[in-house]
Amino acid sequence: MGDVTFSPAVPTLTYQRVVEQIEQAILSGSIKPGQHLPSERDLMVQFSVSRPTIREALRVLQSQGLIASKPGGRGGPQVQALSPDSLGRSFTNLARIASLSLSELVQFRIVLESSACQLAAALRTEEQLEKMRDAVVRMEAEAAHGSDSFNRADLDFHAAVWEASHNALLRICGEAVADSILKLMNDRMDRSANSATAMQESVERDRSILQAIETRDAAAAGSTARNAIAAYFADYLDADGALGLQALTGGMEHQLPRTE
């Protein structure tokens, strides 16, 4: 494991202090991926804590994807390589927290997706562009089969945009937020007086984004994405949420819900 050692943990919230020290050693690179932590007994001695405290700390670290224990393996748990997937799990859990309002999720998605579209317009490859085209074609084909299949194709389009942004953080956060509001997308289509019209409007918005990305017009790609998302969710939001959308889009008064 190298020359890394740990100091005794303080009595308050002891297992969290253990987690913090091991976490810092991993994130700083003092302990490399593939190396093993000391055994439970050695960790007990170094931290001056009980076995249950060490086991609880290791459980937390494993849930974070930082370490992995293999039955029958020699030594302590193995340190895992940091990856976007482990970060993605954390963001997905955050986006599902009940205390987050729809306004917060929609605002966050506007910031993420408009930035991703701008980057995609500058950095996309022909292969990534073809994925976007394919998703829009499938959206048109799925419009006759119901909201779930249509929205899955819609999400595939936006996933292709996030990939084309070449920014893993945007992709991770975008996918987490999109997962959290997929049910709302389905619900909006189901409640629409004319779901076919609502689906066609979505196709037209995505085609506008696609056209801006095709022509490498980053400014148009970003503004089109902002306005498309705001228009899509405007009817769901309260007065404060409507004002938030207006602030992020530079003024969409004609598309926002009326307030008294």
N, C-alpha and C positions, 0 to 999 in steps of 0.2 A: 504493500500500500504506500510505501514511501516513508517520509519523515513526518507525516501529519500526525499530530496528537490533539487530544481534546482536553479542555479544562473542566473541573467539577461544575455541575449545574447548580444554580441557585434553587432554594427550596420552593419558591412560588412558581406554579405552573411548570413544574420540573420537566415534564416530557416535551413541552413546547420549547424549552431552552435547549434540550437535546436536539430536537428537530432543527432549530435555528443554526446551531453550530455545524451539524452535518450538512445541512442545506447550503450553508455558506461555503464549506469546503468543496462541495460538488460544483456549485455555480462559479466559484473563482478558479476552478481548474486544479486545485490542490490535490483532489482525488479525480483521476481520469476515468472516463467510461471504460468498462471492462475490468477495472480493479474491484477488489472486494473490501468491504468494511471489516473491521475486526469482529471477532465472534461476540456473541451476546455477553459472555463472561468478561471478555476484555473491555467491552464498552461499559459494563457495570463498574469496573474498576476505574477506568479513566474518568467517567462522569460522576462516580461516587453516588450511584442511585441503585434502586432495586431492579430486578429482572422485569416485573410488570411495566415499570416506567420505560425501560429500553424497548420492550415489545410494542408498547403503544406508540412510541416515537417512530419505530421502524414501520409500523402499520400506516402511519400518516405519510411517511416518505414514499412508501410503496404506492399508496393511493394517488400520490402526485406524479407517479411515473418516474421518480428519480432513482429508485432501486428496485431490484427484483430478487426474490428468494426462490431458490430451487430446492425441492425436497432431496435430501441426501447429498447436497452439494457441500464441498469442503469450504471452510472459512465462513465469513459473514456474507450478507447479501451483496449482490453484484451491482455496481453503479451502472446505470443505463445512459446511453447517449441521449442528450437533449434533442427533442424533435418538435416540429410544429404540431404534430398530432397530440402530444401531451399538453401543450399550451391550448390547443383547440378544445380539449375536454374541459379545461377550466373556464374558458370563455363561454362554452355552451351551457355549463351549469350556471354561470353568472346571468346569462341572458334569460334563463328560465326562472329566476327568482321572482316570486309572486309580487314582491313590493315594487318591482319595476313597472312603470306605467306604459301603456301603449305609445303615448307621446314620446317617452324616452327612447323606446325601441325604434320608432319611426325616424326620429331625429338622428339617432346614431346611424341608422341605415343610410339616410340621405348623405351624411358626411362620408361614410365609407364608400358607398357606391359611386357617388359623383367623383371622388378622388380616383377610384379604381378605373372608371371610364376614361378619365383624362390620361392616366398612365397607359391604359390599354391602347388608346388612340396613337400614342407615341411609340409604344414598345411591342405591339402585337405582331405575331408571325402569321403567315398565310394559313398555316395549319390551325392556329387558334381562331382565326377569322372564319374558317370553314366550320368549326364547331358552333360558332354563334349562328351562322347561316342555317345550319342543320337544325338547331334548336328552334329557331323562328319558324321554319317550315313545319316542324312537328307541332308547334303551337297551333298553327292554322289547321292541321289535320286533326288534332285532338279536340278542337273546339266543339265538335259534334258528339264527343264521347263523355263529357262531364267535367266538372271543375277540377277534380283531383289529378287526372291525367294531364289536363291542360296546364295546371300550375306546376306540375313536375317538369314539364317541358320548359316552362317559363323560368324555373329555378336553374335548369341546366344552362339556359342562355346566360344568366347572371354568373353562374359558376365559371363559365367559359371566359367571361369578362374579367373576373377576379384572377383567373389563371393568367390571362394576358397582361395583367397589371405587373406581373413578375414581383409581386410583393406578398410574401407569405403571411404577414400580419393582417393585411387587408383581407386576404382570402379566409383566414381562420375566423376573424371577427365577423366577416360578412356571412359566412356559412352558419355561424352560431345564431346570428340574429334572424337569418332567413328561416332556419329551422323553427325558431320560436314563434314566428308569425305565419307559418304555413297554414295553420288551422284558421287563422283570421282571413287569409286569402280565400280559402275554400268557402268559409262562411259568407264572405262578401259576394261571391259568385252565386251561392245558393239563395241568398236573400235578394239578389238583384231582380228587379221587375222584368228585365230582359237580359238574361245571362249571356246570350249570344252577342248582344251589343257590347256588354262589358268585356267579354273576351276579345272581341275585335279591337276595342280601344287599347287593350293591353298589347295586342300584336302590333298595332300601329306605333305605340310608344317604343317598343323594343326595336322595331324596324328603324325608327328615327335614330336611336342610339347606335344601332348597327351601322347605319349610313355614315354617321359622324366618325365612328371608329375606322370604317373603311377608308374614308378620305383623310384620316389622320388630323381631324379637326378637334383638338383636345378641349377647347373652350366650349364648343357646341356639344360635345359628348357629355361634359360635366353638367352643363345647364339643363340639357334634355333629361338626364338621369334625375337631377334634383326635382324638376317639375313633374316628371312622370310619377315618382314615388309620392310626392306631396298630393298630387291629384288623386292617386289611387286610394290613399288612406284618409283624405280630408274629411269624409263623411263620418268617420269613426271618432273623431277627436272633439274634445270640449273647447271652450273659448280660448283657454290658455294654450292648448295644443295647436289651435289654429294660428294664434299669434306666433308661436314658435316656428311653424311651417313658413309663414310669411317672412320671418326674419332670415330663415335659411335659404329661401328661394329668391329673395330680392323683390318680393311683392307678387302674390298670387290671389289678390282679393276676390277676383271673379270666380275662383275655383274653390275657395274655402267655405266652410259651413257658415251659415248666417248666425249671428249672436245678437241677443237682445241688448 
